[in-house]
Amino acid sequence: MLLRISSLRGLPIQARDGTIGSSSDVLFEDDTWQARWLVVDTGSWLMGRKVLLPVSHTTALGAGDESIAVDLTKQQVEDSPGSGVDLPVSRQMETLVYEAYRWAPYWSPPGMPFVSTAAYPVLPAAPIPAAGGAPVLSATPAAAQGSMPTVDENEKRGDPHLRSADEVAGYYIHARDGDIGHVEDMLVEGSDWTIGYFIVDTKNWWPGKMVLVHPDWIEAVSWEQRLVHLSRSRDEVKMAPEYDPSQPIDSSSRRFG
């Protein structure tokens, strides 16, 4: 079932032994359109701090669910290095969070068991890829380096593909032949956290309409300018499925394919 990301904001997050806070944001990869992290506002429990929780270890979500369950204890969350989140989130921080929970990171090969990263330092700073590629983690054992792990500047800058869903709301949308509106929201698959569609409000161009735009239609995103560029024309956007908030959207339905 596809759910509006905005509908998840404020949902209580349930650990195995109690509530740890509420969902405040979702972080997703802009190259795979896969949600990766929940940002959780812990409220008065941890004095207003925010923590990162991997969406891969939450229960599947459906329409009408009133909370999100995660397979952790409150103590594990409190001890997590992901406490006190600031964007951008570095790959080193992501790695440390997975290590704390003894889970294999999402970028590991399928079926790979947990392997501690303590023996895998980051090499001295490497040149930043010209095309804005992801930071590189060294896979050279510490014993071969003869020194303790260090953090390079690429790691501190954060993963350039990890984006905030909350931030993207409001971005303007450009078709090949003109403006069409802005991002109203995104739809995420409740079972695997894949971004299924962007909800586009076209009221400044096509009054009273909201349409569903598939991520495959997105040619590029100008993050600094808050612009989403589509590979389709305005007429093609007009033919896109109209979004009706009263009608649930089943991702397996061909009606929205």
C-alpha positions in Angstrom: 0.0 0.0 0.0 1.3 3.4 -1.0 1.1 6.0 1.8 1.7 9.8 1.9 5.0 10.5 3.6 3.3 13.5 5.3 0.8 11.1 6.9 3.7 9.4 8.7 4.8 12.6 10.4 4.0 12.6 14.0 3.3 8.9 14.2 4.5 7.3 17.5 7.6 5.1 17.2 7.2 1.9 19.3 10.3 0.1 20.6 10.0 -3.3 22.1 9.6 -1.8 25.6 7.8 1.4 25.0 7.4 4.6 23.0 10.6 6.4 22.0 9.1 9.4 20.2 7.5 10.3 16.9 8.4 10.3 13.3 9.5 13.8 12.0 11.1 13.0 8.6 12.1 10.3 6.1 15.5 10.3 4.5 15.7 8.7 1.0 18.3 8.1 -1.7 17.8 10.3 -4.8 19.5 7.8 -7.1 17.5 4.7 -6.1 14.3 6.4 -4.7 14.5 4.2 -1.7 13.7 5.5 1.8 16.5 4.5 4.2 16.0 6.3 7.6 13.3 7.6 9.9 14.2 10.7 11.8 12.6 10.3 15.2 11.9 13.2 17.5 12.3 11.8 21.0 10.5 14.7 22.7 11.0 14.8 26.5 12.4 11.3 26.7 15.8 12.3 25.4 15.4 16.0 26.0 14.4 16.9 22.4 17.1 15.0 20.6 16.5 13.3 17.3 17.7 9.9 16.3 18.1 7.9 13.2 16.3 4.5 12.8 16.8 2.3 9.7 13.4 1.8 8.0 14.5 -1.7 7.0 13.9 -2.8 10.6 10.5 -1.3 11.1 7.2 -3.2 10.6 5.3 -3.0 7.3 2.9 -0.1 7.3 -0.7 0.0 6.1 -3.4 2.7 5.7 -4.7 3.7 9.1 -1.8 2.5 11.1 -1.4 4.6 14.2 2.2 3.8 15.1 5.5 2.5 13.6 7.2 -0.4 15.4 10.9 -1.0 15.4 12.8 -4.0 16.6 14.9 -2.3 19.2 14.8 -1.5 22.9 14.7 2.0 24.3 18.2 1.5 25.8 19.6 0.6 22.3 18.1 3.7 20.8 19.4 5.9 23.7 22.9 4.4 23.2 22.9 4.8 19.4 25.5 7.1 17.9 22.7 8.4 15.7 21.3 10.4 18.5 21.5 14.1 17.8 20.9 14.1 14.0 22.2 16.9 11.9 21.9 17.0 8.1 23.7 16.0 6.0 24.1 12.5 7.4 27.6 11.1 6.7 28.2 7.5 5.6 30.4 7.1 8.6 27.4 8.0 10.9 25.2 5.5 9.0 27.9 2.9 9.5 28.2 3.6 13.2 24.4 3.3 13.7 24.3 -0.1 11.9 27.3 -1.3 13.9 25.6 -0.2 17.2 22.6 -2.3 16.3 24.7 -5.2 14.9 22.8 -5.1 11.6 24.3 -5.3 8.1 24.1 -1.9 6.4 21.6 -1.5 3.5 24.5 -1.1 1.0 26.0 -4.5 1.9 25.4 -7.5 -0.5 22.1 -9.3 0.2 22.5 -11.9 2.9 25.8 -10.5 4.2 26.0 -11.0 8.0 27.0 -8.2 10.4 30.7 -7.4 10.3 32.2 -4.9 12.7 33.6 -1.9 11.0 36.2 -1.3 13.8 38.9 -3.0 11.7 38.1 -1.0 8.6 39.5 2.6 8.8 38.9 5.3 6.2 42.0 6.1 4.2 43.3 9.7 4.0 41.1 12.0 2.1 40.6 11.0 -1.5 39.7 13.5 -4.3 36.0 14.2 -4.5 34.4 12.7 -7.6 33.8 15.4 -10.2 30.3 14.0 -10.9 29.3 14.2 -7.2 29.6 10.5 -6.5 29.1 9.0 -3.1 31.9 9.1 -0.5 34.2 6.1 -0.4 34.8 3.9 2.6 38.2 2.1 2.7 38.0 -1.7 2.9 41.7 -2.0 4.0 42.1 -3.7 7.4 43.5 -1.6 10.2 46.3 -4.1 10.8 47.6 -3.4 7.3 47.6 0.4 8.0 49.2 0.2 11.4 47.0 2.9 12.8 43.5 3.5 14.3 40.6 4.4 12.1 40.3 8.1 11.0 37.6 10.1 9.3 38.3 11.8 6.0 36.8 15.0 4.7 34.5 13.2 2.3 32.9 11.3 5.1 32.2 14.5 7.0 30.4 16.1 4.1 27.8 13.4 4.1 26.3 11.1 1.5 25.3 13.4 -1.5 22.4 11.0 -2.4 20.7 11.1 1.0 17.8 13.6 1.0 15.1 14.8 3.3 11.5 14.1 2.2 10.4 17.1 4.3 12.8 19.4 2.4 11.6 18.2 -1.1 8.0 19.2 -0.4 7.4 22.5 -2.2 10.1 22.0 -4.9 9.0 23.4 -8.2 8.4 21.0 -11.1 9.6 21.8 -14.7 8.4 19.8 -17.6 10.3 19.9 -20.9 8.2 22.8 -22.2 7.4 24.8 -19.0 6.5 24.9 -15.4 3.7 22.6 -14.1 3.5 23.1 -10.4 5.2 21.9 -7.2 5.8 18.8 -5.2 3.0 18.5 -2.7 4.1 15.2 -1.2 5.5 11.7 -2.0 4.0 8.3 -1.8 6.0 5.5 -0.2 5.4 1.8 -0.3 4.5 0.7 3.2 6.1 -2.8 2.8 9.6 -1.9 1.5 9.8 1.9 1.7 10.3 2.5 -2.0 9.2 6.0 -3.2 6.4 5.1 -5.6 5.2 8.5 -6.8 5.6 12.3 -6.4 2.2 14.0 -5.8 2.4 17.2 -8.0 0.1 20.1 -7.4 -0.6 21.8 -10.7 -2.9 24.6 -9.5 -0.9 27.4 -11.0 -1.0 25.8 -14.4 -3.9 23.3 -14.4 -6.3 24.5 -11.6 -7.7 22.1 -9.2 -5.6 19.1 -10.2 -3.0 16.9 -8.5 -1.3 14.2 -10.5 1.1 11.3 -9.8 4.5 11.5 -11.3 6.7 8.4 -11.3 10.4 8.9 -10.3 11.4 7.4 -13.7 10.1 10.7 -15.2 12.5 12.7 -13.2 15.5 13.7 -15.3 17.4 15.7 -12.7 16.9 17.6 -9.5 18.6 21.0 -8.9 18.8 20.8 -5.1 20.3 24.3 -4.7 17.5 25.8 -6.8 14.8 23.6 -5.4 13.7 22.5 -8.9 12.7 19.1 -10.2 13.2 18.6 -14.0 11.0 16.1 -15.8 11.8 14.3 -19.1 8.2 14.6 -20.1 6.1 17.4 -21.7 3.2 19.2 -20.1 0.7 17.3 -22.2 2.2 14.0 -21.0 1.9 15.2 -17.4 -1.8 16.0 -18.1 -2.2 12.3 -19.0 -0.7 11.1 -15.7 -3.0 9.5 -13.2 -4.9 12.1 -11.1 -4.3 11.8 -7.4 -7.5 11.4 -5.3 -6.7 11.4 -1.6 -10.0 9.6 -0.9 -8.9 6.6 -3.0 -6.2 4.2 -1.6 -3.5 3.4 -4.1 -2.4 -0.2 -4.3 1.2 -0.3 -5.7 0.4 -3.6 -7.4 -2.5 -2.1 -9.4 -1.7 -1.5 -13.1 -4.1 1.5 -13.0 -1.2 3.5 -11.6 1.6 1.9 -13.6 
